[in-house]
Amino acid sequence: MINYKDTPKLLIKKPLFFIIISVISGNITYLISRNSYIGVIVFITSIIFCAFILIEKNFRGMLLVFFLFSFVSCLFYYSIYENKSSIYTVRIDSIKKNEVLGNFRGRKIYINNIDSNIKTGEILTFKGKFKKSIDVKSGIVGYLFVKDQIKIKKGYKYYINRFSEEYFCYIKTSLGENKSAFLTALVFGNKDFLSYSQKNNLSNLGVIHLICVSGFHISLLFMCINKFLNTKFSLIICLFYIISIGCPISAVRAYIMIFLVILSKKISRNYDSISALCLSAIILIIYKPYILYESGFILSYLATIGIVLFAKIFSKAFYILPNYINKFLSLTLAAQVFIYPYMVLKFNSFSMNFLLAGFLLAPIISIMLPLGFLTIISWLTIKSMSFLYIPINILFVVLNGILIFLSNVSLESVYIHSAYAVFYMMMFICIYMSYSGFKKFNIVFYSMIPLVILFSFYLKITML
């Protein structure tokens, strides 16, 4: 009989890594509980068994606390009922042709029968009816049906939207509509001013993500400001910038990690990127439980994990290449290590356009972005910096030339069976473990190659 007490336990060097697993498990448990109590029992039993086998006794209690805290945060978020007075106050978050999405007591909700003159960011008070309809993965708690509108006032999100609109109008006089729309999307993340053809072209080429506000934007902004101001003011300005663009997930993640880097220096502790990444994820998931299932959240963290784990490995592999090309390829490929299997598992397809597009466009974006930040300063201080538009126009000429080139050489997306994503993930984990000193994983890696070949052969036969 096996004595599980004598089983070697995992060495807890990074407790936050295990805590985020516990938080995610609590969140998933709530998701399963909405559909199957038997599934919950099986899932929790599996977690308890793994914790009992692998985790030290004195650490299990902490993991249980975070598991329960995550589960309760989901219960709290989705526990919402109709007001007795039938009077509701909601903030309008987005308005589309077929639906209006609002914020009701910090929760996402659909609003029906709304006045067509209502604008995004306005706060609406009305008499109506609430219908509970929970969708855990989207964070929707139900529907509100407007009967009698009482009053409207402007919330902070209204002014955030107007902020980017006024910036667009300011630079449009100097750059024209298309260029201004692109720069507004790049600086504020507001893609509302992009024309349909611009959005379609960027999406087809697989480069729309380059103009979305990301961790790269925040890191670059912080480094630029920190050259002229002290760290405290740099953090404050970055925080205001994140708020002004609506707090996108990747920007919040990057800000938390920058803050932790600075904090670790202040308290003379070594900065651990994996632990910082886990802490930022814990904060976001507890605050907004549904965020765990959003593609933006998943892609942001998968890209960052890939860079943290594999950037140095790729850099050593490309040591012959010039430093800039080496750095770009290393970061780009590392970011795609975990994004690739996720995209294949979700869509069963993948495109290689990102590599060439990113290689050509990233340098242009990295120069244009600081210039865009300077145009904000020019606008806010009411000081004309017309000289800024000369290099910006030149960069747009180069950018348009690259986009035309990419549209002529772009590759079609390739269908890939989801099993390849699993094989791929396992092989990359073996590479990382081998690189970290566990050489026995080389055997696992090489043993998987014939399995992939056999599966490919089997797949061809079944498709005949």
Buried (B, 14 or more C-beta within 10 A) or exposed (E): EEEEEEEEEEEBEEEBBBBBBBBBBBBBBBBBBEEEEEBBEEBBEEBEEEBEBBBEEEBBEBBBEBBEBBBBBBEEBBEBEBBEEEEBBBBBBEBEEEEBBBBBEEBBBBBEEBEEEBEBBBBBBBBBBBEEEBBBEEBBBBBBBBEEBEEBEEBEBBEBBBBBBEBBEBBBEBBEEBBBBBBBBBBBBBBEBBEEEBBEBBEBBBBBBBBBBBBBBBBBBBEBBBEEEEBEEBBEBBBEBBEBBBEBBBBBBBBBBBBBEBEBEEEEEEEBBBBBBBBBBBBBBBEBBBBBBBEBBBBBBBBBBBBBBBBEBBBEBBEEBEEEEBBBBBBBBBBBBBBBBBBBBEEBEBBBBBBBBBEBBBBBBEBBBEBBBBBBEBBEEEEEBEEBBEEBEEBBEBBEEBBEEBEEEBEEBEEBBEBBBEBBBBBBBBBBBBBEEEEEBEEBBEEBEEEBEEBBEEEEEEEE
